[in-house]
Amino acid sequence: MMGSVLILTDETDITAGRVAAELAVRGVPLVRLDPADFPTRLSMSAEISTGATWSGALTDLAGGRTAVDLASISAVYYRRPTQFRLPDGMNRAEQTFAYGEARRGFGGVLGALDSARWVNGRVAAAHAEYKPLQLATASRVGLTVPSTLITSEPDRAYKWAKQQNGPIIYKPLSGIWHADDNQVRVIYTNSVDDLDSLLDPSLGYTAHLFQRQVPKEHEARAIVVGQQVFTVAIEAATPRGRGDWRSDYDHLSYRVVTLPDHVTTKLVALHRELGLVFGAVDLIRRPDGEWVFLETNQSGEWDWLAGETGIPVAAALADVLTGKAPA
């Protein structure tokens, strides 16, 4: 009997919906839920004894029905789950304790489903969020990476930038979305036009990532799924988009491209080293034809690229989740 695929993501995730639709067409049993529903909408009971694995079920509190039998799960698509929503009326200390217990109990049981195929495993995904690790691993497998400095020292930043003899960029280490006084700010990749600004003492307040700007013919996103790589060139028509294409989606164009075999092989090796089955890789193609690795996102977006170009990422993910293709 075919096992169930458990999709863990928030209810608005269109990208996961594309994979769910592909699995449904194939007749694969699937359950989609967000761990945020525990414990207010979803309950859990699981047990284990010597020589056994965890067994039990997640139950929908609204209908009193079993949402998923843990023993039936053959694969987990871990996409974009959100934080647990705890019951009202708890004080801060109670919330902190309850959240920690939910993370280690509910999350721990799901994470212990070792026989299931995970895309991606939670521990590997969390580990791979660190850009310094990505760059070091990419360099080790032979990918070209930009000259990079991570520092909290203004003098070091200034001296390093002077030594580059070319344009410098700043990019945030923790992604582009940041909370600021109950608002969400977006921090894109930015050029450092005034090197003297690097001497500002406030630079010492935290770590900063600087890179020598890579000359661009165009950028690309390569979607790695197991041993397959689907690559789409992203061409920006405005100066803002050429600085960071995420800042100007209205003026982008797309086309499917084929990477050189040695680059594809190294991208697959990178994700294998990071313990990832899936990754959305950002690349730059230089005018001389060389491909430069920027970063990979273990839960990166690809749905809009599939819509624009038809790349079969959903089918590739479904193949991995059902064991039809190797991870």
N, C-alpha and C positions, 0 to 999 in steps of 0.2 A: 504494500500500500504506500502511495506517495505521501511523504511527510509534508507538514505545513511550513510555509515561509512566514516568518514574523517580521513585519516592517515597523521599525521604531522611528517615528518622526512626528512632527506637529501636524495638525489637521489641515493647514493651509499649504502644505508642501506639494506643489505641482509636479516637481521632478520625480518624487517618489511615486506619485500617481501614475506617471508614465510606465514605471517598472511594474506597478501593481496591475495595470491594464494588460501588459505583455504577459504576465503570469496568468492572469484570468483567462486570456484567450487560449493559453496552453492547457487550461484545466487544472492548474496547480492550486491546491488549497492555500489560502493566505489569510492572515489576520493583520490588520493595521491598527496600531494604537500608539498613543503618546504616554510615556511613563509619567508625565505630569498628571495624568488622571488618577494615579495612586497617591494617597489612599481615599480620596473623596469620591471617585467614581468607579474605582477598580480596587478589588481586594485580592490578596494572594495567600495561598497556603502551600507549603512545600515541605517535604520530608526526605530524610536520607538515613540509611543504616549501613552497617559494614558490608562491603562488597557491592554496594548499589550506587546509583547516581540519583540526583535530585528528581523527585516526581511530585506532581501536584497540579495546580491549575490557577489561572487568573480568572476572576469572576467579575462580570459586569454587575455592579450594585443596583443599577436602575432596573434591570430586567431579571436579575437573579440567575442568569444563565452563565455557563462557562464560556469565557471569551477565548481562551486557548488552553489546551492540555499541554503542559510542559513536555511530556514525553513524546508528543507528536511533532515537535519543532525540529526540522531538519536543517534550516538555514535562517539566518537573521540578517536583514538589511538594516544596518544601524546608520541612519541618515542625519536627522536633525531633531532629536528629542529635546523637549524643554524641561524646565525645572519642576520638581514636585510642587503641587498646590496643596498646602496643608489646611486642615479644618480651621474655621474662624474661632476666635476666642482664646487662642494660645498666646502667652506672653513671649517675649523675645528668647528667653532661655529655653522655654518649652519648644519653640519653633526650631532653634538650633539643634537641640537634642533629637527631635523627631525627624528633622531633615537628614541628620547624620545616620540615624537608624534606617530610614527609608533607603538612603543611598547604599548602605552596606548590606541591608537585608534584601529588599526588592531588587536593587541593581546587582547585588552580589549573586543572588540565585540565577538571574538571567545570564550574568557573566560566566557562571560555572557550567553552562550548557556546552561542554567541551566537544561533544560529538557533532554539534551543529556547525555548518559553514557560516563564517561571519564576514560580512562586507560592510565596514571594516571592523576588526576586533577593537574593543573599546580602549584597551591599554595601548595598543600600537597607535591608534588614532590620536589619543591624547599625547603620546610621546612625539608623534610626527608634527604636532602643532608648532614646535620650536624651530624657527627659521635657522638658527645656528646649526642645529643638527642636520637639517635638510641640506644646507650648503656644504657642510663637511662630508656628508654621505655622497652627495652629487659629485663633489670633487674626487672622492675616493674611487667612484665607479668610472671616472674618466669623462664626465660631462664638463663643459666649459661653464664657469661661473664668473660673475662680475667681481672685480676688485672691491672688497668690502671691509668696512671698519665698524665695529660695535664698541661704543665707548661712552663713558660719563665724564671724560676729561676734556674740557674746552681746548687746552693747549695742544693735546694730542690730535683732536679733530682738525684743528686749524693746520697743523704741520702736515698731517696725512693728506688733507685736501690739496695743499700746495704742491705736494709731491706727485699728485696724479696728472698734472699738466693737461687737464681736460675738465669738462663739466661734471658736477657732482649732484647727486640726488639724495633726498631723505625719504625713507619710507617707514611707516609704523611697524613694529614687531608683532603687534597683536591684532592685525586686521584693520579694516578701514572704518568700522562702526564703533563709536565711543559715546558713552553717556556723559552729559554735561548739564547739571542743574535741571533734571527732569526732561531734557531734550536730547535728541540723538544727533551727534555731529559726525560728519564724514571726513576722514583725513586721507586724501589721495597721495600718490607719489608726487613729490614736489622738487623742483630744481632749487639748488642752493646757489643763488646768483651772487650773493654778497658773502664771500668767505670770512670777512671780518665778523659776521654775525655768529660764527661758530665760537667766538671768544666770549660770548655772553655767559656769565657765571651760572645762569639758570640751566644751562645744558648739563650741569653737574647734578641736577635733581633726580635723574634717572638714566637708564641706558637708551642710546639712540643708534639707529642703523643708518650708515651712509654708504653709498656705492658710487663708483665711477660710472657715469652714464654710458650705456652701451649704444653705439650708433645703430639705427634701425632702418632696415628695408621695410619690415613690417613685424607685427607681433603675431602670436598664435597661441591657441589653447589646445593642448594634447590631452585627450582623455584616455587614461590607462585603465584597462579592465583585465586583470589577470595577465595574460601574455599578449593581449591585443592593444593596439594604440590607434586612436582615431584623432586626426589632427585637422584643425580648422584655422586658416590664416585669418587674422583680424586686421583690416585696413581702416585706419582713421583718416577722416577728411578734414579735420580741424586741428589747430595747434593744441587745444585743450585735450582732445582725444589722443593726439600723438604723445602727449605727456603721460596720460593714464587713460586707456580706452574706457575704463569703467565710469569715467566722468562724463561721457558724451555718447550714449548708446544710439542716439538719433542720427548720428553721422558715421556709422560704422558699416562696412560691407564684409562679406564672408565668402570663403571658398575652401573647399576641401583640398588639402595638400598631403603629399607623401613625404615623410621624413626620410633621410638617409638611413640605411639599415643599421649603421653603427650607433646612430642617435637613438633609434627605437630600442635597440638591444640594451643600451645603457639606461634608458628610462624604465624599462621593465626591471632591470637589475636594481635600480634605485629603490623602487617600490618593494621589491622583494627584501632588500636590506632593511627597509623601514618597517617591514611586517605588514604592508598595506596590499590589499587586493585591488583597490580603486584609488585613483588620484586624478585631480584636474590640474594639469601642469601649465604654468605660464612660461612662454619662451619668447625670445627675440631672435629674428633672423637678421644678421648683420649684412651690410651691402656686399661684403666679400663672400657671402654664402654660409658663414659659420653660424651654428645654432647655439644660443646661450641660454642656460637654465636660470630662471628667476626663483620660482618656488612651486610647490605642489600643495593642493588643498585636499585633505582626506574626505571632505564632504562637499567639494566644490560643485558649482552649477554647470549644467550642460544641456538642460532642457531646451533653452532658446536656440542653442546651436543645432540641436537635432531638428528643431522646427525650421530653421533656416536652410539647412544643408541635407537633412535626411540621414545623418550618421547614425548607425544602428546601436547606440549605446544601451538602450533598454533591453534589446535582444541579447547583447553580450552579457549584461548583468544577470538577466534571467537564466542564461546558460550556466553561469557560475553558481548562482544560487540553487539551481536544480541539479548540479553535478554533471551537466552535459559538457562543460568546458572546465579545464583546470584553473585553479585560483592562482 
